[in-house]
Amino acid sequence: AQIPKSGIYTYNYCDIEYNKCMSKCKVKIKGDKIWVYAPPNLSGIKEGELFESGTLTKHLSGKWTIINPEKNKSAKPSDAKDLFVWIDFNKKQFWTF
C-alpha cells in the first residue's frame, strides 16, 4: 500500500501486546509526515492529545512505520528487527506496543 493522500482519517487503534484493536484514533497525514492522536481510555494521556508523530518509512518487513528523528537521532527502523509502531493503510489500523 502507498501512503494515502494528505488528510485526516479515523483509524483503529491496535495493541501489539494484546494483538487486537481496542478503539478508534484520529490520524493526520501530510505527504510522508504523520500525527496520531490518542484514543479514549489510555493511561497517562488524554483523548485527542498527540500520541505519536514523525516520518512514514517502509520497514524491511513491508510494513509502514514511523520514525521520529527528533526523538532518536540514530533510529533506523527500516532495518530494525523489532517494530514497536506500524500502520496498515489498507485496513486503517495503527499498531503500537
C-alpha positions in Angstrom: 0.0 0.0 0.0 1.1 3.5 -0.7 0.8 6.5 1.8 -2.7 7.9 1.5 -3.3 11.4 0.2 -3.0 14.2 2.7 -5.9 14.4 5.1 -7.4 13.5 8.4 -8.6 9.9 8.9 -10.1 7.7 11.6 -8.0 4.6 12.2 -8.4 1.6 14.5 -6.0 1.9 17.5 -4.5 -1.6 17.9 -2.3 -3.0 20.6 0.6 -5.3 19.6 0.8 -6.9 23.1 -2.9 -8.0 23.1 -2.9 -8.5 19.3 -6.2 -6.7 18.9 -7.8 -3.3 18.0 -9.2 -1.6 21.0 -10.6 1.8 19.9 -10.5 4.5 17.2 -8.0 7.3 16.9 -7.5 10.3 14.6 -4.6 10.2 12.2 -3.4 13.2 10.2 -1.2 12.6 7.1 0.5 15.3 5.1 2.9 13.9 2.5 5.2 11.5 4.3 4.5 13.1 7.8 2.0 11.6 10.2 0.4 12.6 13.5 -1.5 10.1 15.6 -3.9 11.4 18.3 -4.7 9.4 21.5 -7.9 7.4 21.6 -10.1 7.4 24.8 -9.1 5.4 27.9 -5.3 5.4 27.5 -3.5 5.8 30.8 -1.3 8.9 31.1 -2.7 10.7 28.1 -6.0 12.5 27.3 -8.1 11.6 24.3 -7.1 13.8 21.4 -3.6 14.6 22.6 -0.7 14.0 20.3 0.4 10.4 20.8 2.9 9.7 18.0 4.3 11.7 15.2 7.1 11.6 12.7 8.0 10.5 9.2 6.5 7.4 7.5 9.0 4.9 6.2 8.8 1.4 4.9 10.3 -1.3 7.0 12.1 -4.3 5.5 9.1 -6.4 6.6 7.0 -4.4 4.2 5.1 -2.7 7.0 4.9 1.1 7.2 6.4 2.5 10.4 7.0 6.0 11.9 10.5 7.4 12.6 11.0 10.4 14.7 14.5 11.9 14.1 13.9 14.5 16.9 13.4 11.7 19.5 16.0 9.3 18.3 18.8 10.6 16.0 20.3 7.2 15.4 16.9 5.4 14.7 17.0 3.3 11.5 13.7 1.4 11.8 13.9 0.3 8.1 16.3 -2.5 9.2 15.3 -2.9 12.9 14.3 -6.4 14.0 11.5 -5.2 16.2 8.7 -2.9 15.2 7.0 -1.0 18.1 4.7 1.1 15.8 3.3 0.4 12.4 0.5 1.5 10.2 -1.7 -0.6 7.9 -3.2 1.8 5.4 -5.4 -0.8 3.7 -7.1 -1.8 7.0 -6.8 1.7 8.5 -5.1 0.3 11.6 -2.4 2.0 13.8 -0.5 -0.7 15.8 1.6 0.2 18.9 3.2 -1.7 21.8 
